[in-house]
Amino acid sequence: MFPKAPDKHKPGKPLIPNGLGVIYVLISATYLFSLSNFESIGKAALTLASCILFGGFMGLFDDWADLRWRYKAFLPLVAALPLAMLREGESTMSTYFWGKIDFGIYYYFIIVPLIVAITTNTVNQLGGLNGLETICPSIILTGLFFVSVNVGREHCILLYVPLLVSWILAYFNFRGKIFVGNTGSFAFGITLASYAIIANMEQALAISIIPYVINSSLILTNVLFFKRRSKLEMDGLLLKSRHRRSLVTLIAYYHPTTERKIVLIISLIFVFVTSVAVIISAM
């Protein structure tokens, strides 16, 4: 049912089913649509479902047509429209240093679009190794879920099924059995951004995605200013790199190791920053 892509960092480069992120999109959207009849969270569920569907469609279109980055950078802004409408009249956002601030109209026209665009694209840029595209966003989504539970918000019900499906896909992706493709990575990224805005926990998201931002900053700096792209080299089962142009190559440069260990190292980084985000949100 799914096209196959080579696993470039395995001996023999075996072909693996690709694009299984569509499973996350379909199951999550179906679940959220089923919640639309609940008066308290119906609008939020429909908004999150529409955002996930859009992220999945964008990723699927990218898999088919290989979109240029200039288009991928701005397409997620479409998802900012229903989010801004849902939060109409609620332009207050929590900040660590200055407490809660009402940004007024700037929240809808600047902050929401920036959160959606930055989160979706940075999540999509961290990949290439089995598990990175699924484990890292699943860790952040789990952190956002715990923040919701800690503050007693009913929005956490929105994540019951998406969180379960994301971890199931992460398990098989880490084992090298499936790839989620751009369909999955864009859907995961837009889920993080959308849920954080819906549940008013932008601060927790901003802290949790710091490793994503660092990775994208390294990649974009090298591509835009030096026309250099990141690349891994295989030495038997070890992955190494001669440069430091992404988070992955930064680790491989100083510590050549196996694909799984690099993924685990990066995952632990996300566990740390997400834990910090959860603790700060509980203060």
C-alpha positions in Angstrom: 0.0 0.0 0.0 2.9 2.4 0.7 5.9 3.3 -1.5 9.2 2.2 -0.2 12.4 4.2 0.3 15.9 3.1 1.0 17.2 3.2 4.6 20.4 5.0 3.8 22.2 4.3 7.1 21.8 0.6 7.1 24.1 -2.0 5.4 22.6 -2.8 2.0 20.1 0.1 2.2 17.0 -2.0 2.6 13.7 -0.7 1.3 11.3 0.5 4.0 7.6 1.4 3.7 7.4 5.2 3.6 4.6 7.8 4.2 3.0 6.0 7.2 2.5 9.4 8.8 -0.8 9.4 7.0 -2.0 6.9 9.7 -1.4 9.5 12.3 -3.3 12.1 10.3 -6.3 9.9 9.6 -6.7 8.4 13.0 -6.1 11.6 14.9 -8.5 13.6 12.7 -11.2 10.9 13.0 -10.8 11.0 16.8 -11.0 14.8 17.0 -14.0 14.9 14.7 -15.7 12.5 17.1 -15.2 15.1 19.9 -16.9 17.9 18.0 -20.2 17.2 19.6 -18.9 18.0 23.1 -19.9 21.6 23.8 -16.8 22.5 25.9 -14.1 21.3 23.5 -15.9 20.8 20.2 -14.5 24.0 18.5 -11.0 23.2 19.7 -11.2 19.6 18.5 -12.4 20.7 15.0 -9.7 23.4 14.8 -6.9 20.9 15.8 -8.3 18.3 13.4 -8.3 20.8 10.5 -4.7 21.8 11.3 -3.5 18.2 11.4 -5.3 17.5 8.1 -3.6 20.5 6.5 -0.2 19.5 7.8 -0.7 16.0 6.5 -1.8 17.3 3.1 1.2 19.7 3.0 3.6 16.9 3.8 2.0 14.5 1.3 2.2 17.2 -1.4 5.9 17.7 -0.5 6.5 13.9 -0.8 4.9 14.0 -4.3 6.2 17.3 -5.7 9.3 18.0 -3.5 8.3 21.5 -2.6 10.9 24.3 -2.4 11.7 25.6 1.0 10.4 29.0 0.2 6.9 27.5 -0.2 7.2 25.2 2.8 8.3 28.1 5.0 5.0 30.0 4.4 2.4 27.3 3.7 1.9 26.5 7.4 0.6 30.1 7.9 -2.7 28.9 6.4 -3.2 26.9 9.6 -2.8 30.0 11.6 -6.1 31.3 10.4 -8.4 28.9 12.3 -6.2 29.1 15.4 -6.4 32.9 15.4 -10.2 32.7 15.1 -10.5 30.2 17.9 -8.4 32.4 20.2 -10.4 35.5 19.3 -10.7 37.7 22.4 -7.9 35.8 24.2 -4.7 37.4 23.3 -2.9 36.9 26.6 0.2 34.7 26.7 2.3 33.5 29.6 6.0 34.5 29.7 8.6 33.3 32.1 10.2 36.7 32.9 7.2 39.1 32.7 4.3 36.9 33.6 1.1 37.1 31.5 1.1 39.7 28.8 -1.8 40.8 26.6 -0.3 41.2 23.1 -3.6 42.4 21.7 -3.9 42.3 17.9 -0.2 41.4 17.6 -0.9 38.0 19.0 -3.2 37.1 16.1 -1.2 38.6 13.3 2.4 38.0 14.4 2.8 35.6 17.3 0.3 32.8 16.1 1.7 32.8 12.6 5.3 32.7 13.9 4.6 29.8 16.3 3.0 27.8 13.5 5.6 28.5 10.8 8.7 28.1 13.1 7.4 24.9 14.9 6.2 23.1 11.7 9.3 23.8 9.7 11.9 23.1 12.4 10.3 19.8 13.2 10.4 18.9 9.6 14.1 19.7 9.3 15.3 17.3 12.0 15.1 13.9 10.4 17.1 11.4 8.3 17.7 8.9 11.1 15.2 6.2 12.3 13.2 7.6 15.1 14.1 11.3 15.0 11.0 12.3 13.1 8.7 10.6 15.6 10.3 10.3 19.0 11.3 13.9 19.4 7.8 15.4 18.6 6.2 12.6 20.7 8.3 13.7 23.7 7.2 17.3 23.3 3.6 16.3 22.9 3.8 14.2 26.0 5.2 17.2 27.9 2.4 19.4 26.7 -0.1 16.8 27.8 1.4 16.8 31.3 1.3 20.6 31.4 -2.4 20.4 30.6 -3.0 17.8 33.3 -1.1 19.8 35.9 -3.1 23.0 35.3 -6.4 21.1 35.2 -7.3 22.0 31.6 -9.8 19.8 29.8 -7.9 20.3 26.5 -5.7 17.2 27.4 -8.5 15.0 26.1 -7.6 16.2 22.6 -4.3 14.4 22.8 -5.4 11.0 24.0 -5.4 9.3 20.6 -2.8 11.5 18.8 -0.3 10.9 21.6 -0.9 7.1 21.5 -0.6 6.9 17.7 2.6 9.0 17.7 4.3 6.7 20.2 3.2 3.6 18.3 4.7 5.0 15.1 7.8 6.1 17.0 8.4 2.5 18.2 8.3 1.1 14.7 10.2 4.0 13.2 13.0 3.7 15.7 13.3 0.0 14.9 13.6 0.8 11.2 10.3 -0.8 10.2 8.6 2.3 8.8 9.2 5.9 7.7 6.5 8.5 8.4 7.8 10.8 5.6 7.0 14.5 5.3 3.4 13.7 5.8 4.2 12.6 9.4 6.8 15.3 10.2 4.6 18.2 9.1 1.5 16.7 10.8 3.5 16.3 14.1 4.9 19.8 13.9 1.6 21.4 13.2 0.0 19.4 16.0 2.6 20.8 18.5 2.0 24.4 17.4 -1.8 24.1 17.2 -2.3 22.4 20.5 0.1 24.9 22.3 -2.0 27.8 20.9 -5.3 26.2 21.6 -4.4 25.3 25.2 -2.5 28.6 25.8 0.8 27.0 26.6 3.0 28.7 24.1 5.7 29.2 26.7 6.1 25.4 27.3 6.3 24.9 23.5 8.9 27.6 23.1 11.2 26.0 25.6 10.6 22.4 24.3 11.5 23.2 20.7 14.9 24.8 21.5 16.8 21.8 20.1 14.8 22.1 16.9 15.6 25.8 16.6 19.3 25.1 17.1 19.3 22.4 14.5 17.5 24.6 12.0 19.8 27.6 12.7 22.8 25.5 11.9 21.3 24.1 8.7 20.0 27.5 7.4 23.2 29.4 8.3 25.3 26.9 6.3 22.8 26.7 3.4 22.0 30.4 3.0 25.4 31.9 3.7 27.9 29.2 2.7 25.9 27.0 0.3 26.9 24.0 2.3 24.6 21.1 3.3 25.0 18.6 6.1 26.1 15.1 5.3 26.8 11.9 7.3 29.4 9.3 6.3 29.2 5.6 7.2 32.2 3.8 8.6 30.9 0.3 9.0 28.0 0.7 11.4 29.2 4.0 12.8 28.0 7.4 11.5 30.5 10.2 11.4 30.8 13.7 9.9 33.6 16.0 8.9 31.6 19.1 9.7 29.0 20.6 12.2 26.1 21.8 10.0 23.2 20.3 11.9 22.5 18.8 15.3 23.0 15.3 13.9 26.4 16.1 12.3 27.5 18.1 15.4 27.1 14.9 17.5 28.7 12.7 14.8 31.6 15.1 14.4 32.6 14.8 18.0 31.4 11.3 18.8 31.1 9.0 15.8 28.6 6.3 16.8 25.7 4.2 15.6 22.5 5.6 14.2 20.5 4.4 17.3 22.8 6.0 19.8 22.7 9.4 17.9 18.9 9.2 18.0 18.9 8.3 21.7 21.3 11.2 22.5 19.1 13.7 20.7 16.0 12.2 22.3 17.5 12.7 25.8 18.2 16.3 24.9 14.5 16.7 24.1 13.5 14.9 27.3 15.7 17.4 29.3 14.4 20.6 27.7 10.8 19.4 27.7 11.1 18.5 31.4 12.3 22.0 32.1 9.3 23.3 30.2 6.9 21.2 32.3 8.6 22.3 35.6 8.5 26.0 34.6 4.9 25.8 33.6 4.0 24.2 37.0 5.7 27.1 38.9 
